[in-house]
Amino acid sequence: MHSDNLGTWQHTHSFGQEQKRAGESRTHIVIAITAIMMVVEIGAGLLYGSMALLADGLHMASHAVALGINAFAYVYARRHAHNAEYSFGTGKINALGGFTGAVLLAMFALLMIWESAGRLVAPVEIIFNQAIFVAVLGLLVNGASVFILGVDNHDHGDNAHHEHGHDHHHDHNLKSAYLHVLADALTSVLAIIALLAAKYLGLGWMDPVMGLVGAVLVSWWSIGLLRATSAVLLDRQGPDALRQKIRNSIEQDRDSRVTDLHVWSIAPNLYSAIISLVADHPAEPAAYKARLPDHLKLGHVSVEVHRCANHDRGPE
């Protein structure tokens, strides 16, 4: 075979990862806002003696770091999208960034628990008016960040053609960032409640307790993010609904049956598949690939076809 003809059968493994996503720009904006507010809240928490405010600032710090990792993952995945050393492209770099961020979240949760427990044992005087003002300001900043990232959690940028409303087509980085800032908003509310309760009801213990509640929230988001990203990194099987659609598409007639099916995520918006099937009258692999609907957005599909052994022997 002439080497010039090989190009017809070869394809790129970038899977659209070289394109800049709308989520990347929005994440950069939120990182800048979060970093500024993080410094303000941590400084105010130390200055005014509020553990709830300090916990909220540390929570913001953890999210600023996690969002920074996500932003780096966006850039790295895009710049190395055509690197042949990555067998299935650089899509999983986003999941790796999310996993690293989740580990950092867990570490910050432990720090918050330690500080809050210390304040329960040895209370610190709180300067309420200033602390409440900073906490409200933090809530407003978090609300703005939630709005910037968008309630729908979808990437409507250059890769919007990958989005069809299915859970497995969401931009994992963008959804992760959205959950981070949403958690920040919740901990800001907790800080405000704790400070108001301490000032007007004399419940000073509410401040470190809310710090503990904030730590639980951080831990919760961390565990959820660890589960989601580790599933991608460990090549966990794709959603049941997606696999069933693949089976139904291949088994359009009684002649062919899927015997082995592997579907795994290779990018935030893309799955790869290896399909093994048996048929009485086998067709070319390309014929079975053509049965897969375009809206499934599968990349790098491999089809292995076998002739049914019973058919070779004939009826018994």
N, C-alpha and C positions, 0 to 999 in steps of 0.2 A: 504494500500500500504506500502511495506517495505521501510524504510527510505534509505536503500542502493541504491534503484533504482532512488531516486530523483536527483542524480548527473547527470544523463543522460539529464534531462530537465533544469538543471541550467547552467548558464554561467557567466563569469566574466564581470564586467562593466568597465574595464580599457580601453578598445578599443585602445590598443596600446600606451597609453599615458605614460607607464612606460619605453618606449624606448627613448634613447637619440637621438635627431634630429641633423642633420648636421648643421641646422641653429643656434643651441645653441652655438656651438663652434665658428662659424663665428661671431656671435653677440658679444661674449666675446672679440674677437680680436678687433673688431671695437670700442667697448666701451673703451678699453684701449687707442687706437689711438685718438679717439675723445676727451677723457678726457684730454690728454696731450695737444692737440692743443687748446682746450677750454681755459686752463689756460694761454697759450702763447698769444692767441688773446685778451682775456679780459685784461690781463696785458699790452699788447702793446697798446690796444685802450685807456686805461687810461693814459699810459705814454706818448703816442704820440698825444693824443687829437683827435683821429678819432672816430666819432660816428658810421660810417658805419662798422669800424673794431670792435668796441665794440658790436654793434648789432649782427654782425656775431658770435662773441664769446659767447654772450648770447644765440643766436640761437643754437650754438653747445652745450651750457650747458643744454638747455632744452632737446635736443636730447640725450645727455649723460644720463640724468635722466630717460628719457622715455625708452631708450635702457636698462638701468639698471633694470627698472621695468619689461621689457620684459624678461630679463635674469632670474630674480627672478621667474617670472611666469613659465618659462621652468622648472626650478629646482623643484619648489613647485608642479607643475602638475605631474612631474615624480615621486617624492617621495611619493605622496599621491594617486597615480593612483589606488591602490587596497583598498583604504579607503571606506568601505561600507556606510559611512555617505553621500557620494556624489552619489545620485541616478543614474546619468548618467555619472559618471566619472568626471575627473578634466579638461576636455578639455576647458571649458568656462573660466578657470583661465587665459588663454592666452588673451581672449577678455577683461577680467576685467583689466588686465595689460595694454592693449592697450588703454582702455577707460581712465584709470588714467593718462597715458602719454599724452593723448589728452587734458585733463583738464590742465595739467601742461604747455602744449604748449600754450594754450589760455592765461594763466597767464603771461608767458614770453612775449607774443605778446603785452599785455597791458604795460608791463614794457618798452619794446622797443619803443612803441609809446610815452610814457611819456618822456623818455630820448631824443628821436629825436626832439620832440616838444620843449623841453627845449633848445636844441642846435640851433634850428632855431631862437629862441628869443634872446639867448645869445651865439653867436658863440665862439668856442674855437680854439686856434691856433693848427694847425696840423703839425707834423713833418713828411713830406710826404715820404721820401725815406725809412725810417724804417717801416712806416705803410704799404707801398706798398709791401715791402719785406715779411712782416708777412702775408699779405692778399694772396699773391701768394703761400706762403708756405701752408696756410690753404686750398687753392684750390687743391693743389697737394695731401694733406692728405685726403681730401674729395673724390677725384678721386680714390685714393687707396682703400678707404672704400667701394665705389660703386663697384669696381672690386672684392673685397673680398666677398661681399654679393652676387654678381652674378646678371647679367642683367636679367636672366630668372625668378628670384624670386621663384624658385622651391626648395623644400627640397628633395635632392637626397640621404638622409642618410638612416638610418635603416627603416624608414617608407616610403621609396620610392614606395612601392607597393600600396600606397594609391594615388599616383599621376598619373593622366591620362590626363593632359593638360586642364582639365575643370577649370573654374574660381572658383568653389566652392570647389576645391580640393587643393588650394594653402595653404601654411603654412602662416597663418594670421600674426603671429609674425615676420616671415622673411620678408614678403612683407612690413609690417609696418616699420621695421628697414631699408629696402632698400629705402623707400620713405623719411625717415628721413634724411639719408645721402645724398640723391639726392637733397633735399631742402637745405641742408647745402652747397652743391656745388654751387647751384644757388645764394645763398646769398653771397658766397665768390666772385663770378663774379661781383655781384652788388657793393660790397665793392671796388673791384679793379677799376671798371668803375668810381665810385664816386671819389676816390683818384686821379686818372689820370686826370679827368675833373677839379678837384680843383687845381691841381698842374700846368697843362699846359694851361688851359683855364680860370683860375681864377674864376671858378664856385664853390666857397666855399659852397654855399647852397646845392650843390649836395650831400654832405656827409650826412647831417641829413635827406635829402629827401630819399636817398637810404636806410637809417635806417628805414624810414616809409614803404618803399616798402618791405623791409625784413620782417617787422611786418605783412604786409598784407599776405605775403607768409606763414608765420608761422600760421596765423589765418586760411588760406585756408586749409593747411594740417590738422590743428586741427579739423575743422568742418568735413572734409572728414573722419577722423579717428573716430570722435564721432559718425557719422552716421553708419559707418560700424560695430563698436563694439557694439553700443547700439542695433542694429538690432539682433545681436547674443544674447546679454544678455536678451532681451525682447522676445526671441523665435519667431522672425518674420518668416513667412512662407519661405521655401526654394525657390530656383529659379524656375520660371515657367517651364523652360525646363525639370528640374528634376522631377517636379510633373507630367508633361504630360507623361514622360517616365514611371512613376509608373502607371498612369492610363492606358496607352496603354498596359502595361505588364499584368495588372490584367484583363482588358477587352478584352482578346484574343478571346473570343467567345461572341455570342449574349445572353448567358445565365446569365452573371454576369455584374453588373454595380457598380462602386464606388459611394457611396452616401456621404461620408465624408472623407476628407484626411487632415492630419496634418503632415507637414514635417518641421523639425527645426534642427539647427546646435547644435551638442553636443561636437564638437571638431573641430579644424582647418581643418581637412580633412574628416570629417564624419558627416552624418545626421542620425537622427532617424525618424521613421514614425509610425503613427497610422492610419490604413486603415479600414474604415467601408464599407461593400459592401452588396448588395442584389442580390440573384440569384434564379432562378426558381428551380434549382436542386443543392443546396449547397454542396460543397465539404468541406473537413476538412481544417482548417486555414493553415496547413502546405502545402497543395497543392497550395494555392494561393501565399504563401511565395516563393515557388519553382519557380514561374513564374517571379520573380524579377531578372533581370540580375545581375551577380556578379560585373560587372564593375561600377554599381551605388554605391557600397561601403556603403550600409545602415547598421546601427547598431541598435540593439534593436527594431526590427520591430514587432508591434502588429497588428493582423488582427481580426476584428470582422465580423462575417458572419450572415446574416439574410435570411430567406426564404421569397420570394416574396409573399405578402398577396393575390394578385390577382390570383396567381397560385393555392393557397389553395382553392379559391372559384370556380375555373374552369372557362371556357369560358362563357360569358354572352350572 
